[in-house]
Every structure is written in structure tokens, then in C-alpha cells.
Amino acid sequence: MEGRVAERALVLVGFMGAGKSTAARTVAAELGVGAMDSDRELEQRLGEPIASYFDREGEAAFREREEEVVLDLLESARGGVVSLGGGAVGSERVREALRPHTVVQLEVDPEDAWRRASGGERPLARDQVRFDQLHRDREPLYASIADAILPPGGRDAIRAALPALTALSGAPEGTRLVWAGADSGSYPVFFGAGLIASGFFFPGDGRRFVVTDANVARHHAVAADEWIELEPGEDRKTLAAAEDVLRGLARAGAERGDLVVAVGGGVVGDVAGFCAAVYQRGMRHVQVPTTLVAQVDSAYGGKTGVDLPEGKNYAGAYHQPSAVLCDPSALATLPPEELAAGYVEVVKTALIAGGPLWARVRQGGEVDLETVIGCARAKLAVVAEDERDGGRRQVLNLGHTVGHAIESATGYTRYRHGEAVGIGLLAALRLSGREPLRAEVAELLAARGLPLAFEGAAVDDVLALVERDKKRSGGRVPFVLVEAPGGVTPGHEITADDLRAAVEEVHAG
Ligand SMILES: NC(=O)c1ccc[n+]([C@@H]2O[C@H](COP(=O)([O-])OP(=O)(O)OC[C@H]3O[C@@H](n4cnc5c(N)ncnc54)[C@H](O)[C@@H]3O)[C@@H](O)[C@H]2O)c1
């Protein structure tokens, strides 16, 4: 293992125009090691520009020469930094040779890639339609071989991510990293089976104050300087619970440079994150999500808070984590009903993302690591666009307007958050007028034993709570509607009659 780590190179892959060569030089300078560039090496060996060789000999001959060069570079890389030409990973032998190394995918928006790559010498950047298609085809291939995925962000992103990339070699085999970008701060998300039990932790500095709940503490522990244990349950997501945590931190002498570590589901994550946001006006926190809801949704994006009797999440703050450590093996101890409730957030996120994630989720199989990572990336992409809920981020509330009202009208005890959101999702699909999709989603939820209708509260109670939400948002009903998977938009006005009809439909009496 030691030997292997020492031999590891950091290999940058990604589409044309992603900035791999520049990033490789930046990283190599930071690490004090050498940078190698497969395109430059290839041109040296060919004795001519890639474009002229490609045009004369054709793509197949070019790929053969490229493969040879890349295999040589990977063989001799030893702790250095290598950037690969965009198409090099099309070769199975190259993909095999990448295994012992840390492979980092640099993402790039297709428009930026075209702007940077076209008009020059690149043979595959002469026709924008073909270029965009190639981008769509290749991005999943890069992601499938990458140990780490960095969203578009240039040199600064890779420099900021470097400590986390370096730490990756100390994580259990197969751990993957997704870099999360947001205006107020970016952070690494580590995904790995066995991450918690391995003792892996990031960041390495600061004392750790773990906040957890009694159910989680029975099964999962993160090494800490101090533990604060909450009673489990949404009805404990309160200011009183936050006060307990804050006073616990104060008694234990926590300081701003220390870390609150939330080990648990969305309730622990929201309360602990909120406490980190306000304790001494803000300290760092790390999320270690142990429910499916938290692993696909609540651990990312920096929304923290507690409920008030008057409304859910009525007191809170935006406060991005310093890291998220997501260990899917923690789900093994989760009760099946909680797993089912988390599945609703999976369906919701897949509807928002559309594309390959929806294609995978609509098949209804088990939620595997790929799906968890897909959901996390989809959420992070939305948050990166609009961290503070000014527009795009509101799509994440799909199903939540009616869902929150159901949770609140039934006293936060009858339905799990995910269960209520599932019913809200069906109401939102009715309001969207998307009957076949509503039927398909209802089937997915029913297959997990999830409720398709609520009881224990009157329709009027739920409508009154939606009305209160409306007042909070300046008189507009900010409904999120679905045109199609991948076509989800916020800010729709809904008539009172349509809303009543949709809520009545999901009322079991
Ligand atoms: N901040 C956000 O962006 C965001 C997004 C979505 C949801 N949320 C919030 O998340 C909350 C719901 O989260 P949740 O569904 O994770 O609920 P939860 O935190 O209450 O956890 C559900 C139950 O599972 C138990 N549990 C957790 N992990 C376990 C494990 N590995 N093994 C055994 N038991 C375990 C908990 O003790 C609890 O009883 C809601 O309050 C919701 O508002 C926040």
C-alpha cells in the first residue's frame, strides 16, 4: 500500500478546453513535482503538430500513437502530475493503466469548452454540433473512471481542492471525491464504503465536537474530543435542542477554529449546522450523513436550521460545511421505513436532474453508490448556481410546499419528512398536469410501501399552512412544477381551486 501511494501520480482528465494543462502546472508547482502533458509529449515524438498528423493519417492512427505515449507517461509518472488529451481515456489499456493513480476529472461547460477550443488547431473542435455531442458522450466516461470530480472553476478550484485530493490516498480503497462549489465557500465531499469505520477524517486540523443522536450513536462513531447526543426525532429539531448543543459546546470550551461534526440524519445535520453557524458567530462544521435523506440531499448546500411551532425550518442560516464524509455502509443499520423515506428525495432529485439519473432511478432498483453520488452532484450543481435560494435553488423544494404543510399539520410525528414530501410530490405533479409521470412516480413510491395520501389532518389545515408559506414569501405561492424530468421550474402561480383539488386528491380522509 505504502509503495503504491508513493508511486501514485495525479492524472488530470477531461474534455478539450477544461484547462488540464494549466491546472497540471499549477498543482505540480504547489506539490514541488514535475508536470507532464500527453499532447505535448506526443507532438514531440511525432515531430509535428497533432492537427497535421491527425488530418493526414486519420483518427485511428492518431489514437494508436496517443495510447503508446500515454502508457509510457503513466508508467513513469511516479508521484508527478500528468494531464491527458481529452480522447485518451477512450482506450481500454489507458483506463487500465490509470487504476493505480489518482484520476481527477476537470469538468467544463460545453460553451466555455467551445470558446476555448474552437478556432485553433484542434481537429475535433471544428464543428460545434459534433463537439457538443462528443462532450455529452465523454463526460460520463470521465466520471466513471475518476477518483475525484472538480466542477468548472479553473486554477483556483484545483488549488483549493489540493489538500483534499492529497488526503484521498489515506481513505479506504475506492473512496471518491466530488468538489462542491458555492459562492460562500467550496468543500470536498468524500464518498466511500467503510469511511466512518476506517477512521478517515477531513479536515485534519481543529478539535472535533461530534453532535449525534442516540439511535446513530448505537451504531456509528467518529473519533472526537467531545460528544453531544440529542434525542432522536423531527420533534427535537428545536431551538431548545440547539441551546443544548450550544451550551454543550461552550462548556467544553469549543473555539472558532474547532469543528462541529454532525453524525446523523437530516435532523442532526440541520441542528448541528445551525449551531456551527451561530456559535461565536460561526465555526466550521463537517457533515457525516447516516440516512439516505442526508446522503442524497440535506448534508450538502449549507442550509441549516430548526423548526418553530409556527413553521418548519423557520429559524436558520446558510452555512456551508468544510467537508462531507458520506459512507453508504452507514445505511445498513437504518430502519427500512427511513430508507424508504429517503427514496423520495432520490426520486425528487432525479426528476429535477432528468437525463441519466432519472433513467437509472425510474428503473426502481436498489439505491447504489452511483445513484447517491448522482443525486449529490445534481443537488450541488443547483446550489452552485444559486446558493441563497434566489431562483434556481427553489427547484429543490419540489413537493415541499404541500409536504411541509402535511408535516406541520400532523405535528411532525405522523409522517417522516420524506414520506410527507412524497405525498407533496404527487400533488405537485397533479398541479403540473403531468398524469403519466404522476402515475409512474406513484408506482415507484408504492413499491417502497410509501404513503400516497395523508390522514390525521384536514385538507383545510394543510391549505392554511400553505397560505402561511405564501405570506412568508411576499404573497406569491412559489410552486415548483414539472414539465418533464429535467424540466423543473420554480415560481409558478397556482389558483386556490387547483390547489384545493390537488390536496384533496392526496387526502385519505
Ligand atoms: N438542510 C437541507 O438542505 C435539508 C434537505 C432535506 C431535508 N432536510 C431535513 O432533514 C430532516 C429529515 O432528515 P432524516 O430523514 O435524515 O431524519 P432524521 O435525522 O430524523 O433520521 C431519521 C431516523 O433515523 C435514525 N438514524 C439516522 N441514521 C441512522 C443509522 N445509520 N442507523 C440507524 N438509525 C439511524 C435517526 O435517529 C432518526 O430516528 C428534516 O428535518 C428535513 O427538514 C434538510
The ligand as an SDF file (V2000), in Angstrom:
LIG
                    3D

 44 48  0  0  0  0  0  0  0  0999 V2000
  -30.7530   21.2140    5.0750 N   0  0  0  0  0  0  0  0  0  0  0  0
  -31.2910   20.7310    3.9910 C   0  0  0  0  0  0  0  0  0  0  0  0
  -30.9570   21.1360    2.8870 O   0  0  0  0  0  0  0  0  0  0  0  0
  -32.3230   19.6560    4.1120 C   0  0  0  0  0  0  0  0  0  0  0  0
  -32.7320   18.9470    2.9780 C   0  0  0  0  0  0  0  0  0  0  0  0
  -33.6330   17.8920    3.1380 C   0  0  0  0  0  0  0  0  0  0  0  0
  -34.1130   17.5800    4.3880 C   0  0  0  0  0  0  0  0  0  0  0  0
  -33.7120   18.3120    5.4570 N   0  0  0  0  0  0  0  0  0  0  0  0
  -34.2000   17.9980    6.8110 C   0  0  0  0  0  0  0  0  0  0  0  0
  -33.7870   16.6920    7.1350 O   0  0  0  0  0  0  0  0  0  0  0  0
  -34.6820   16.1890    8.1220 C   0  0  0  0  0  0  0  0  0  0  0  0
  -35.0070   14.7560    7.7910 C   0  0  0  0  0  0  0  0  0  0  0  0
  -33.8350   14.0060    7.7860 O   0  0  0  0  0  0  0  0  0  0  0  0
  -33.8260   12.4190    8.0360 P   0  0  0  0  0  0  0  0  0  0  0  0
  -34.8790   11.8080    7.2290 O   0  0  0  0  0  0  0  0  0  0  0  0
  -32.4270   12.0040    7.8700 O   0  0  0  0  0  0  0  0  0  0  0  0
  -34.3300   12.3050    9.5530 O   0  0  0  0  0  0  0  0  0  0  0  0
  -33.6370   12.0190   10.9610 P   0  0  0  0  0  0  0  0  0  0  0  0
  -32.3860   12.7790   11.1070 O   0  0  0  0  0  0  0  0  0  0  0  0
  -34.7020   12.2420   11.9600 O   0  0  0  0  0  0  0  0  0  0  0  0
  -33.2830   10.4740   10.9020 O   0  0  0  0  0  0  0  0  0  0  0  0
  -34.2980    9.5330   10.8060 C   0  0  0  0  0  0  0  0  0  0  0  0
  -34.1920    8.4740   11.9140 C   0  0  0  0  0  0  0  0  0  0  0  0
  -33.1500    7.5720   11.6100 O   0  0  0  0  0  0  0  0  0  0  0  0
  -32.2570    7.4500   12.7290 C   0  0  0  0  0  0  0  0  0  0  0  0
  -30.9440    7.1630   12.1450 N   0  0  0  0  0  0  0  0  0  0  0  0
  -30.1640    8.0160   11.4440 C   0  0  0  0  0  0  0  0  0  0  0  0
  -29.1350    7.3510   10.9120 N   0  0  0  0  0  0  0  0  0  0  0  0
  -29.2330    6.0670   11.3100 C   0  0  0  0  0  0  0  0  0  0  0  0
  -28.4780    4.9070   11.0480 C   0  0  0  0  0  0  0  0  0  0  0  0
  -27.4320    4.9280   10.2170 N   0  0  0  0  0  0  0  0  0  0  0  0
  -28.8480    3.7430   11.6340 N   0  0  0  0  0  0  0  0  0  0  0  0
  -29.9550    3.7020   12.4300 C   0  0  0  0  0  0  0  0  0  0  0  0
  -30.7340    4.7660   12.6700 N   0  0  0  0  0  0  0  0  0  0  0  0
  -30.3820    5.9350   12.1110 C   0  0  0  0  0  0  0  0  0  0  0  0
  -32.4110    8.7540   13.4720 C   0  0  0  0  0  0  0  0  0  0  0  0
  -32.0770    8.6180   14.8260 O   0  0  0  0  0  0  0  0  0  0  0  0
  -33.8790    9.0300   13.2890 C   0  0  0  0  0  0  0  0  0  0  0  0
  -34.6270    8.3070   14.2360 O   0  0  0  0  0  0  0  0  0  0  0  0
  -35.8690   17.1100    8.1330 C   0  0  0  0  0  0  0  0  0  0  0  0
  -35.8450   17.9040    9.2890 O   0  0  0  0  0  0  0  0  0  0  0  0
  -35.6770   17.9760    6.9180 C   0  0  0  0  0  0  0  0  0  0  0  0
  -36.2300   19.2570    7.0640 O   0  0  0  0  0  0  0  0  0  0  0  0
  -32.8200   19.3240    5.3510 C   0  0  0  0  0  0  0  0  0  0  0  0
  1  2  1  0
  2  3  2  0
  2  4  1  0
  4  5  1  0
  4 44  2  0
  5  6  2  0
  6  7  1  0
  7  8  2  0
  8  9  1  0
  8 44  1  0
  9 10  1  0
  9 42  1  0
 10 11  1  0
 11 12  1  0
 11 40  1  0
 12 13  1  0
 13 14  1  0
 14 15  2  0
 14 16  1  0
 14 17  1  0
 17 18  1  0
 18 19  2  0
 18 20  1  0
 18 21  1  0
 21 22  1  0
 22 23  1  0
 23 24  1  0
 23 38  1  0
 24 25  1  0
 25 26  1  0
 25 36  1  0
 26 27  1  0
 26 35  1  0
 27 28  2  0
 28 29  1  0
 29 30  1  0
 29 35  2  0
 30 31  1  0
 30 32  2  0
 32 33  1  0
 33 34  2  0
 34 35  1  0
 36 37  1  0
 36 38  1  0
 38 39  1  0
 40 41  1  0
 40 42  1  0
 42 43  1  0
M  CHG  2   8   1  16  -1
M  END
$$$$
